[in-house]
Amino acid sequence: MNLNSLNGLENLHLLTTLSLWYATLERLPSLANLSKLKDLEVCYCPNVVEIPGMGGLALEELTLYEQSSGGKPSLDLPCLVNLKRLYIRSCPELTEVTGLGRLVSLEWLTVESCTSIRQLFDLSELKNLKELNLSDGQSLTDLIGVDRLESLRKLRMRRCCSVRKLPNLSSLKNLETLELVGCTELTEVEGVEGLESLMELNLFNCRSITELGNLSALKKLRMFDIVGCTKLIELDGLDELEELRYLEMGKRMRARYLAKSAARYGKGLAALLVDQSTN
């Protein structure tokens, strides 16, 4: 879109949705007067390096996709007390995102393909967060505060290859889905044995994990994938998971005996799938 300016935008007082894709404009006018704006998307607008007047808006959803940082390595989020959903995708120049603690109503946070971000700050302040999605964060090393997200139901982390350890997750009593896929340096998932609401546990290709503890308390677990966990040497309690319906594990993994154990003792298994092509 050959859009070079948005003159008069500040006069659209009833505007509820603003979606900018592939625009060539150099800068955005102030959004401070758009008191009704609920949904803001700025995608593939390489010259827009800041969004003036965003603080104080009643935004409920914010999407930033393929944005340049204009040489600023940090994204400092303003106070958006009504924001429920935040998506930050494919912003490779960003090294940090600050101000998350100001987003007191946030329920959904997605950060994807932001390859330079090393840490997400203030996660512990997101008391209403229900879903956290992180993927392709090659530089991400820490998730400090994720263990204090008491409302969290889904935690998905894909191909975050620099994360070696997570905080103890046992306090996440509402967590239903834990997906840690392709996190090849992750060595353990401490506290997983205490996640009594967990229904899905996917550790596909987490090849450095060596133990998970006793899983017998995961009475609601229905799906369990440990294909590619080639160093897993301990896994107890599988025989007590009566709700388990879907199980995948590598045939030649070090803990191959677990397949025999589950086949013999599993009471609720609808299928026992052993991936013969892995490992």
Secondary structure, DSSP 8 states (H G I E B T S, - for coil): ------TTGGG-TT--EEEEES---S-----TT-TT--EEEEES-TT----TT-TT---SEEEEES---TT--EEE----TT--EEEEES-TT--EEE-GGG-TT--EEEEES-TT--EE--GGG-TT--EEEEE--TT--B-TTGGG-TT--EEEEES-TT--B----TT-TT--EEEEES-TT--B-TTGGG-TT--EEE-TT-TT--EEEE-TT-TT--EEE-TT-TT--EEE-GGG-TT--EEEEETTSTTTHHHHHHHHH-SS-SEEEEETT--
